[in-house]
Amino acid sequence: MAAEIKREHPRLKALKLLSTLYRLKIVQILIPIAIIALIIWEGQAEFRRIDWKATMHILRHLEPSRLLLLLALSLAAVASVSGYEFVLRRHFRLPIGHWTTFRLAWIANTSNNVIGFAGIAGAALRTYMYRNRGISVPIITASIAFLSTITISGISLLAWGDLAGLLPIDAVIRSHHWTLYAVWAIALYLPGYLVFQRTPFYARWLNRDLPQMNVSTIVASVAVSVVEWVLAGIAFWMIASTLLPDFPFRTALGIYTVAAAAGLVSLAPGGIGGFDLIALLGLQALGYPPEKTAAVLVLFRMMYYLVPWLIGLVMGAFEFAQDQRKVTENNVEGALNGWQRFWEFPGQYAWISEFGAWALGKLVFLSGVVLLLSAATPGLLHRLRFAEELLSAPLMRLSHQLSVMIGLMLVVLSWGISRRIKRAYQWTLGLLCAGALFTFTKAFDFEEAIFLLLIALLLYLSRERFYRLGAPINRERMAAWAITTLVITYIYDVIASGTIPGFVKRLPESHSLHLILNKTEQTVAIVSGLGITWLLLSLSLLMRPSRLVARGASADDLDKVRGFLAKQQGNLLTHMLFSGDKSFFWACDERVLIPYSVIRNKMVVLGDPIGDTMLISDGIQECQRLADLYDLEVVFYQVSPANLPLYHENGYRFFKLGEEALVNLSTYTLTGKINTSLRNVNNRFERDGFRFEVLHSPHDQQFLERLRRISNEWLKGRREKGFSLGSFEPSYLQEAPIAVLIDPDGQEIAFATLAPGYDDHRSMSIDLMRHLSGTPNGTMDFLFIRLLEWSRDQGYSYFNLGMAPLSSVGETRSALREEKLANRVYEYGGQWYGFKGLRKYKEKFHPTWEPRYLAYPRRVTLPVLLVELILLIARRPNKERKVKHPIFRASLKR
């Protein structure tokens, strides 16, 4: 026993390590969020001191030529970060050009600065983009590992300059003493890294099977890091010196270094929160007013983070529009080592492939925000006077109102752009052009108009990617729209009411500057704009719903299925098609039948596709194209092991649902000692005068009413289930034979509906099984015995006793985590559902157990999917019949 424990110990240790790594991934995300919240709570007093109205006024009146100079310097500072990629390109001899290297570096770095927690976003983007260029995963892993450790070396050298007194930091340290510890931590990083880089652990885990980073590569990377941080500090100083007079360069670089160190310690994207609070305190400690220091930070965030990110989004939209080679899951996961799994998160390659559409959606969202900000802040005075000479005041006010409406609508439509919806693209393109026109006519704000037209041009160039006819719109999505627009509306009202120039109040009422609205007029504008926006979007959803809705099958659909099954073989779930609660998709010129229902954003297919076995894979792909038109994911429920290779080839993963009990009727018998209990039950019921009968359709209405009484008593008020289970519906019961058990008094006490397999009289399944309360013990045993005998006598080869859910799932040590969790449910969930008891009962009849699987795309979250399947099966069967929805053949053939 001791030896066995010792043999198991390494595996238990590995499992614990894997569990720890997954916990670390969650902690990676939660720690920055918690730190940001703490910083905001600590710095709320400082933020309250800022006069944000004055800050907005300062930013609005900066000279355009100065802004262009600051923007050029900031972009140059951001561009320097690509130096890391060029160093690695030389070291690993990567087969990519100079412009491609720069472009990929810009996309990854700017996105990581804005949205990347602890470098996750940048690492994921680099992995995806380099993989599509044929670079091996080990090289990518080594590159990311090196980048994640070397980029801090530059600020580490600057931190030594702080500690040596070369860069003044006394003002910041006096404001918050803990910042000194952050500076020391960053300063000690570089010497610690140089020691760590030469350790066996680094060579084994971060640079395995690759040439060790040589001295020239390390020195070049450190030099790039120093240049990056110094240029960022220069950009900060130039922006600050524009608003703060007599601001020394050395002092600016010192404050920037301490603030950046605080931001790095917080692990937040771009150091948001920590950097801003420390920079505010440092600048205010030098005696500068709060509103101007806030303007410095807002301008720096825009110039160094936001604008480069927008440029990166544009680059990414074009980059990911190209046809990329698919990376198979096995190749990716097989090459990942332990360090990679530390930062990788579920669905990484799924969401990253949608980056182009996601980037366009965010650009449209920002376009809406730009329109609202343009409407919230008064135009420049000389432009207003010039506009009034050419345009009428009512036209300018109308333009202002329409700008607000269009801005709100663009905010909402940005979601449709991210989901590639064609109708959202059409609306957005028109609204962007209209928004450019109205923002120009309201106050000659040509900067905003140019920005909107550029986004419209980018959208038009990407028009081919907007092919979807619709997408699921649930209550959560609509609530998110409502909350987002309300928050933006509130922000608009605060900015608009706070940026009215003071001289307007002293102007006579007859003055001609009608566009500068007072507070009441601004509130009326935004409230009416919000109301009209909601109304238009609601009418659009109600009048033109473009979504795939499965309302069930019509009588004509079922007749078509009967004709199809006369020529093609079905399976053990085929009879469920006649319940009427599933819709049918005909693929491959109607040679493959795929039954499905829709739940949330899932198109759930029942069982394997039916039809020509040589066309099943093509049918799956055609079904995927149909679902993609409506932004749905295709899931296959209860598929057989024989077709798993086909699903795997089409990108599916698997979860074992349980096992199905199949009795071989050719060997079924009641003889032998092992069947003594069943034989005794059979003899007892025969002796007591119970009769078994199988009645074929059409069934008498009075007979069905007697069975309904049994069904209702058995249900005890519970609702019928559907999808993969039959229900007591007269039209459905007429489709197959019904077996009944009759007591000595001639009354039906139990019944079972049968489900043929439509496979040349080869298999028969049991469907509904219901009985009256108070029936003798062994009633259902006797019913099963006689059903098996009857099926054997009718020439069937197999009888399907149904599923044993979660049976034999997750029993091995190497099973998936989800299946191990399912095994725990199977073992200890008897109080909710008799998992073990159900299998034990069916074992009486000595069946062969055949596994059944759930096939689902990788990007689908399995726990959520399992809950949705439970809801789908528990959903009341739809009794209505519908006309089959049109299939967009032209779109599917693309």
Number of C-alpha atoms within 10 A of each C-alpha: 6 7 8 8 10 10 11 12 12 11 13 13 11 11 15 11 13 15 12 12 17 16 12 14 17 12 12 18 16 12 16 20 17 13 17 20 13 14 19 17 10 12 18 12 10 14 16 10 11 17 15 20 16 17 19 19 18 15 16 15 10 12 9 10 9 12 16 12 13 21 21 15 21 26 20 16 21 23 19 19 22 21 20 25 20 20 17 22 17 11 16 15 10 17 12 13 11 11 9 11 20 18 17 20 24 25 26 25 24 27 25 22 23 20 16 21 21 22 22 21 24 23 24 21 24 20 23 18 19 18 19 15 13 12 15 14 20 18 21 18 23 24 22 21 18 20 17 15 13 20 19 21 25 22 27 26 20 24 28 18 16 24 16 10 12 14 20 18 23 17 17 24 19 14 14 12 11 11 19 21 13 20 25 17 16 26 24 15 18 21 13 10 15 13 9 13 19 12 11 11 12 15 18 11 16 23 21 16 12 13 12 16 17 9 9 11 16 16 11 16 24 22 15 23 24 20 18 24 27 19 22 24 23 20 26 26 23 21 24 24 16 15 17 18 9 9 17 12 17 17 20 24 25 26 30 27 28 28 26 27 28 28 23 20 17 24 22 26 23 24 22 22 22 25 25 23 22 26 25 25 22 28 24 20 15 12 8 16 16 22 21 24 23 24 23 27 19 15 20 22 17 15 24 25 19 17 16 24 26 19 16 23 26 19 18 25 24 17 19 17 17 9 8 14 10 9 12 10 13 9 10 13 12 9 13 15 15 13 13 19 15 17 19 17 14 13 12 17 19 13 12 17 17 16 19 23 27 23 24 26 27 18 27 28 21 19 28 28 20 18 28 28 19 23 28 26 21 19 19 13 12 10 14 22 14 12 20 19 10 9 13 13 17 12 15 22 20 16 23 27 20 21 30 31 26 25 30 28 24 29 25 26 25 26 21 24 29 22 21 30 23 20 19 22 26 15 15 24 23 11 22 27 18 19 28 24 21 26 26 21 24 29 28 19 20 14 12 20 23 15 16 28 19 15 20 23 15 17 26 14 11 17 15 11 16 22 17 24 22 24 22 19 13 10 9 9 12 13 11 12 16 14 12 15 20 15 11 15 20 15 14 23 21 17 19 26 19 18 20 19 13 8 7 14 10 7 11 8 10 7 8 13 16 16 22 22 20 15 16 10 12 20 19 13 21 23 17 14 22 21 11 15 21 19 12 12 14 13 12 11 12 10 9 11 15 17 17 22 15 20 21 25 25 19 13 13 18 17 13 11 17 14 10 18 17 12 11 19 17 21 17 21 20 23 22 23 23 24 26 26 26 27 26 20 21 19 24 17 9 12 16 23 24 25 26 25 20 21 18 14 19 21 25 26 26 23 25 25 26 22 23 15 15 9 15 23 18 16 26 22 17 20 21 19 20 26 23 19 23 23 23 23 21 26 23 24 21 24 23 18 11 8 14 18 11 14 21 14 10 15 13 20 18 18 19 21 24 21 22 23 22 23 22 19 20 11 10 16 14 16 10 8 8 11 14 12 14 19 18 14 18 20 12 14 19 13 9 10 12 20 18 18 15 16 13 12 11 11 16 10 10 9 10 16 12 13 22 16 14 19 20 17 15 16 14 8 8 9 13 17 18 21 26 23 16 24 21 17 15 14 11 16 22 17 19 18 18 21 23 24 22 17 17 11 8 11 13 20 22 24 24 22 23 21 24 26 22 21 16 12 15 15 24 25 21 20 22 17 17 21 23 18 11 7 12 10 10 16 17 19 19 23 22 20 18 19 23 23 16 17 19 20 11 11 13 21 18 25 25 22 19 17 21 24 22 23 23 18 23 21 14 11 12 10 12 14 13 15 19 17 14 24 19 15 15 20 14 14 14 13 7 8 13 16 20 17 12 16 19 12 11 20 14 13 22 16 19 15 17 13 22 23 20 22 26 24 19 17 15 17 12 17 9 9 18 13 10 17 17 11 14 20 15 16 16 15 23 16 14 11 16 16 13 16 13 8 12 11 12 7 13 17 9 7
